[in-house]
Amino acid sequence: MEDLVQYVWHNRPAYFPVYGQTNLSGRLARLAEKTTEALVMLGALSGLIVGGLRLKDELVSRRTAPKLVNEVPFK
């Protein structure tokens, strides 16, 4: 395993930043982390919106569905 790590390390592209090596790489790492967090939040928010719309559609369709002839109303 250590040989694989050494191989990858020595054959990395020249532009590959070492984490914490420069201030720019630290900023890029933080930006990537914040971007990932924002995308996860956006996905969760869109899931809530879609779930809410599906629930609304289900409730509306139940309310406007034609009544059966022999259906017993709530007592």
DSSP file (Angstrom, degrees, kcal/mol; ACC not computed):
  #  RESIDUE AA STRUCTURE BP1 BP2  ACC     N-H-->O    O-->H-N    N-H-->O    O-->H-N    TCO  KAPPA ALPHA  PHI   PSI    X-CA   Y-CA   Z-CA
    1    1 A M     >        0   0    0      0, 0.0     4,-2.2     0, 0.0     5,-0.2   0.000 360.0 360.0 360.0 -41.6    0.0    0.0    0.0
    2    2 A E  H  >  +     0   0    0      1,-0.2     4,-2.5     2,-0.2     5,-0.2   0.866 360.0  55.2 -64.5 -34.6    2.8    2.4    0.9
    3    3 A D  H  > S+     0   0    0      2,-0.2     4,-2.5     1,-0.2    -1,-0.2   0.900 107.1  50.1 -63.9 -39.6    4.4    1.7   -2.5
    4    4 A L  H  > S+     0   0    0      2,-0.2     4,-2.7     1,-0.2     5,-0.2   0.914 110.5  49.6 -64.4 -42.5    1.2    2.7   -4.3
    5    5 A V  H  X S+     0   0    0     -4,-2.2     4,-2.6     1,-0.2    -2,-0.2   0.925 112.2  47.8 -62.1 -44.4    1.0    5.9   -2.2
    6    6 A Q  H  X S+     0   0    0     -4,-2.5     4,-2.6     2,-0.2    -2,-0.2   0.903 111.7  50.7 -63.1 -41.1    4.6    6.7   -3.1
    7    7 A Y  H  X S+     0   0    0     -4,-2.5     4,-1.5     2,-0.2    -2,-0.2   0.941 113.2  44.2 -62.5 -47.5    4.0    5.9   -6.8
    8    8 A V  H  < S+     0   0    0     -4,-2.7    -2,-0.2     1,-0.2    -1,-0.2   0.907 113.9  51.5 -64.0 -40.8    1.0    8.2   -7.0
    9    9 A W  H >< S+     0   0    0     -4,-2.6     3,-0.9    -5,-0.2    -2,-0.2   0.915 113.3  42.9 -63.2 -44.2    2.8   10.9   -5.0
   10   10 A H  H 3< S+     0   0    0     -4,-2.6    -1,-0.2     1,-0.2    -2,-0.2   0.698 117.4  46.6 -78.7 -17.6    5.8   10.9   -7.3
   11   11 A N  T 3< S+     0   0    0     -4,-1.5    -1,-0.2    -5,-0.2    -2,-0.2   0.153  82.9 125.5-108.8  18.9    3.8   10.7  -10.5
   12   12 A R  S <  S-     0   0    0     -3,-0.9    -3,-0.1    -4,-0.1    -4,-0.0  -0.377  71.7 -91.4 -72.5 155.7    1.2   13.4   -9.6
   13   13 A P    >   -     0   0    0      0, 0.0     3,-1.3     0, 0.0    -1,-0.1  -0.295  32.4-118.4 -63.8 154.4    0.7   16.3  -12.1
   14   14 A A  T 3  S+     0   0    0      1,-0.3    -2,-0.1    -3,-0.1    -3,-0.0   0.798 113.0  54.2 -65.9 -28.2    2.8   19.4  -11.5
   15   15 A Y  T 3  S+     0   0    0      2,-0.1    -1,-0.3     0, 0.0    -3,-0.0   0.516  77.7 114.8 -85.7  -3.8   -0.2   21.5  -10.9
   16   16 A F    <   -     0   0    0     -3,-1.3     2,-0.2     1,-0.1    -4,-0.1  -0.543  64.0-138.5 -70.5 115.4   -1.6   19.3   -8.2
   17   17 A P        -     0   0    0      0, 0.0     2,-0.4     0, 0.0    -2,-0.1  -0.511   5.3-129.3 -79.8 141.4   -1.5   21.3   -5.0
   18   18 A V    >>  -     0   0    0     -2,-0.2     3,-2.6     1,-0.1     4,-0.5  -0.749  40.9 -99.8 -82.6 132.0   -0.4   19.8   -1.7
   19   19 A Y  T 34 S+     0   0    0     -2,-0.4    -1,-0.1     1,-0.3     7,-0.1  -0.308 106.5   6.5 -59.3 126.5   -3.1   20.6    0.9
   20   20 A G  T 34 S+     0   0    0      2,-0.3    -1,-0.3    -2,-0.1     3,-0.1   0.449  96.0 115.2  83.0   0.7   -1.9   23.5    3.0
   21   21 A Q  T <4 S+     0   0    0     -3,-2.6     2,-0.3     1,-0.1    -2,-0.1   0.920  83.8  13.2 -70.7 -42.8    1.2   24.1    0.9
   22   22 A T  S  X S-     0   0    0     -4,-0.5     4,-1.5     1,-0.1    -2,-0.3  -0.871  76.5-115.7-128.5 163.7    0.0   27.5   -0.3
   23   23 A N  H  > S+     0   0    0     -2,-0.3     4,-2.2     1,-0.2     5,-0.2   0.854 115.4  58.0 -64.7 -34.5   -2.7   29.9    0.8
   24   24 A L  H  > S+     0   0    0      1,-0.2     4,-2.7     2,-0.2    -1,-0.2   0.907 103.5  50.6 -64.1 -42.3   -4.4   29.4   -2.6
   25   25 A S  H  > S+     0   0    0      1,-0.2     4,-2.2     2,-0.2    -1,-0.2   0.876 109.9  51.2 -66.1 -35.0   -4.7   25.7   -2.1
   26   26 A G  H  X S+     0   0    0     -4,-1.5     4,-2.3     2,-0.2    -1,-0.2   0.908 111.0  48.1 -65.2 -41.4   -6.3   26.2    1.3
   27   27 A R  H  X S+     0   0    0     -4,-2.2     4,-2.6     2,-0.2    -2,-0.2   0.903 111.6  49.8 -65.2 -41.0   -8.8   28.7   -0.2
   28   28 A L  H  X S+     0   0    0     -4,-2.7     4,-2.6     2,-0.2    -1,-0.2   0.890 109.9  51.2 -65.3 -38.2   -9.6   26.3   -3.0
   29   29 A A  H  X S+     0   0    0     -4,-2.2     4,-2.2     2,-0.2    -2,-0.2   0.917 112.1  46.1 -65.2 -42.4  -10.1   23.5   -0.5
   30   30 A R  H  X S+     0   0    0     -4,-2.3     4,-2.7     2,-0.2     5,-0.2   0.901 112.4  51.1 -66.2 -39.8  -12.5   25.6    1.6
   31   31 A L  H  X S+     0   0    0     -4,-2.6     4,-2.6     2,-0.2    -2,-0.2   0.913 110.4  48.8 -63.4 -42.2  -14.3   26.7   -1.5
   32   32 A A  H  X S+     0   0    0     -4,-2.6     4,-2.3     2,-0.2    -1,-0.2   0.899 112.2  49.3 -63.6 -40.1  -14.8   23.1   -2.6
   33   33 A E  H  X S+     0   0    0     -4,-2.2     4,-2.3     2,-0.2    -2,-0.2   0.927 113.0  45.8 -65.1 -44.8  -16.0   22.2    0.8
   34   34 A K  H  X S+     0   0    0     -4,-2.7     4,-2.5     2,-0.2    -2,-0.2   0.884 111.9  52.2 -66.3 -37.9  -18.5   25.1    0.9
   35   35 A T  H  X S+     0   0    0     -4,-2.6     4,-2.4     2,-0.2    -1,-0.2   0.915 109.6  49.2 -63.7 -42.6  -19.7   24.3   -2.6
   36   36 A T  H  X S+     0   0    0     -4,-2.3     4,-2.3     2,-0.2    -2,-0.2   0.925 111.2  49.4 -62.2 -44.5  -20.3   20.7   -1.7
   37   37 A E  H  X S+     0   0    0     -4,-2.3     4,-2.4     1,-0.2    -2,-0.2   0.909 110.9  50.3 -60.4 -42.1  -22.2   21.7    1.4
   38   38 A A  H  X S+     0   0    0     -4,-2.5     4,-2.5     1,-0.2    -1,-0.2   0.896 109.9  49.9 -64.9 -39.7  -24.3   24.1   -0.7
   39   39 A L  H  X S+     0   0    0     -4,-2.4     4,-2.3     2,-0.2    -1,-0.2   0.888 110.7  49.7 -66.7 -38.1  -25.1   21.4   -3.3
   40   40 A V  H  X S+     0   0    0     -4,-2.3     4,-2.3     2,-0.2    -2,-0.2   0.925 112.2  47.8 -64.9 -43.5  -26.2   19.0   -0.5
   41   41 A M  H  X S+     0   0    0     -4,-2.4     4,-2.7     1,-0.2    -2,-0.2   0.906 111.2  51.0 -63.3 -41.1  -28.4   21.7    1.0
   42   42 A L  H  X S+     0   0    0     -4,-2.5     4,-2.6     1,-0.2    -1,-0.2   0.900 110.0  50.0 -63.3 -40.7  -29.9   22.5   -2.5
   43   43 A G  H  X S+     0   0    0     -4,-2.3     4,-2.0     2,-0.2    -1,-0.2   0.907 111.8  47.6 -63.4 -42.0  -30.6   18.8   -3.0
   44   44 A A  H  X S+     0   0    0     -4,-2.3     4,-2.2     2,-0.2    -2,-0.2   0.910 112.4  49.6 -65.4 -41.5  -32.3   18.5    0.4
   45   45 A L  H  X S+     0   0    0     -4,-2.7     4,-2.3     1,-0.2    -2,-0.2   0.915 110.7  48.8 -64.5 -42.9  -34.4   21.6   -0.3
   46   46 A S  H  X S+     0   0    0     -4,-2.6     4,-2.7     1,-0.2    -1,-0.2   0.870 109.5  53.8 -66.2 -34.3  -35.5   20.4   -3.7
   47   47 A G  H  X S+     0   0    0     -4,-2.0     4,-2.5     2,-0.2    -1,-0.2   0.906 109.2  48.1 -63.5 -41.2  -36.4   17.1   -2.2
   48   48 A L  H  X S+     0   0    0     -4,-2.2     4,-2.5     2,-0.2    -2,-0.2   0.903 112.4  48.9 -64.6 -40.8  -38.6   18.9    0.4
   49   49 A I  H  X S+     0   0    0     -4,-2.3     4,-2.4     2,-0.2    -2,-0.2   0.939 113.1  45.9 -64.9 -46.9  -40.2   21.0   -2.3
   50   50 A V  H  X S+     0   0    0     -4,-2.7     4,-2.4     1,-0.2    -2,-0.2   0.910 113.4  50.4 -63.7 -41.4  -41.0   18.0   -4.6
   51   51 A G  H  X S+     0   0    0     -4,-2.5     4,-2.3    -5,-0.2    -1,-0.2   0.906 110.8  49.3 -62.4 -41.2  -42.3   16.0   -1.6
   52   52 A G  H  X S+     0   0    0     -4,-2.5     4,-2.5     2,-0.2    -2,-0.2   0.894 110.8  49.6 -64.9 -40.3  -44.5   18.9   -0.6
   53   53 A L  H  X S+     0   0    0     -4,-2.4     4,-2.5     2,-0.2    -2,-0.2   0.898 110.9  49.6 -66.4 -39.5  -45.9   19.2   -4.1
   54   54 A R  H  X S+     0   0    0     -4,-2.4     4,-2.3     2,-0.2    -2,-0.2   0.911 111.5  49.2 -65.0 -40.8  -46.6   15.5   -4.3
   55   55 A L  H  X S+     0   0    0     -4,-2.3     4,-2.5     2,-0.2    -2,-0.2   0.917 111.1  49.9 -63.4 -42.9  -48.4   15.7   -1.0
   56   56 A K  H  X S+     0   0    0     -4,-2.5     4,-2.7     1,-0.2     5,-0.2   0.929 110.9  49.2 -61.1 -45.4  -50.4   18.6   -2.1
   57   57 A D  H  X S+     0   0    0     -4,-2.5     4,-2.5     1,-0.2    -1,-0.2   0.898 111.2  50.1 -61.3 -40.2  -51.4   16.8   -5.3
   58   58 A E  H  X S+     0   0    0     -4,-2.3     4,-1.9     2,-0.2    -1,-0.2   0.920 112.4  46.4 -64.9 -43.5  -52.4   13.8   -3.4
   59   59 A L  H  X S+     0   0    0     -4,-2.5     4,-2.0     2,-0.2    -2,-0.2   0.902 113.8  48.3 -66.5 -40.5  -54.6   15.8   -1.0
   60   60 A V  H  X S+     0   0    0     -4,-2.7     4,-2.3     1,-0.2    -2,-0.2   0.912 111.0  50.4 -66.4 -41.5  -56.2   17.7   -3.8
   61   61 A S  H  X S+     0   0    0     -4,-2.5     4,-0.6    -5,-0.2    -1,-0.2   0.859 111.1  49.3 -67.4 -33.3  -56.9   14.6   -5.8
   62   62 A R  H  < S+     0   0    0     -4,-1.9     3,-0.4    -5,-0.2    -1,-0.2   0.890 112.4  48.1 -69.2 -37.8  -58.5   13.0   -2.7
   63   63 A R  H  < S+     0   0    0     -4,-2.0    -2,-0.2     1,-0.2    -1,-0.2   0.873 118.9  38.0 -71.0 -36.3  -60.7   16.0   -2.1
   64   64 A T  H  < S+     0   0    0     -4,-2.3    -1,-0.2    -5,-0.1    -2,-0.2   0.381  87.5 120.5 -97.9   4.0  -61.9   16.3   -5.7
   65   65 A A  S  < S-     0   0    0     -4,-0.6     2,-0.1    -3,-0.4    -3,-0.0  -0.402  75.2 -99.8 -68.3 144.2  -62.2   12.6   -6.4
   66   66 A P        -     0   0    0      0, 0.0     2,-0.2     0, 0.0    -1,-0.1  -0.393  40.6-116.8 -64.9 141.1  -65.7   11.5   -7.3
   67   67 A K        -     0   0    0      1,-0.1     2,-0.2    -3,-0.1     3,-0.0  -0.513  23.0-119.3 -79.6 144.2  -67.6    9.9   -4.4
   68   68 A L    >   -     0   0    0     -2,-0.2     3,-1.0     1,-0.1    -1,-0.1  -0.517  19.8-124.2 -78.0 152.5  -68.7    6.3   -4.6
   69   69 A V  T 3  S+     0   0    0      1,-0.2    -1,-0.1    -2,-0.2    -2,-0.0   0.903 109.1  39.2 -66.1 -42.0  -72.5    5.7   -4.4
   70   70 A N  T 3  S+     0   0    0      2,-0.1     2,-0.3    -3,-0.0    -1,-0.2   0.135  84.0 132.7 -98.3  21.9  -72.3    3.3   -1.4
   71   71 A E    <   -     0   0    0     -3,-1.0    -4,-0.0     1,-0.1     0, 0.0  -0.565  52.7-136.3 -76.1 132.7  -69.6    5.3    0.5
   72   72 A V        -     0   0    0     -2,-0.3     3,-0.1     1,-0.0    -2,-0.1  -0.783  19.8-132.1 -90.1 124.1  -70.4    5.8    4.2
   73   73 A P        -     0   0    0      0, 0.0     2,-0.1     0, 0.0    -1,-0.0  -0.280  35.4 -83.3 -71.2 162.4  -69.7    9.4    5.3
   74   74 A F              0   0    0      1,-0.1     0, 0.0     0, 0.0     0, 0.0  -0.379 360.0 360.0 -64.0 141.6  -67.8   10.0    8.5
   75   75 A K              0   0    0     -3,-0.1    -1,-0.1    -2,-0.1    -3,-0.0   0.382 360.0 360.0-110.0 360.0  -69.9    9.9   11.6
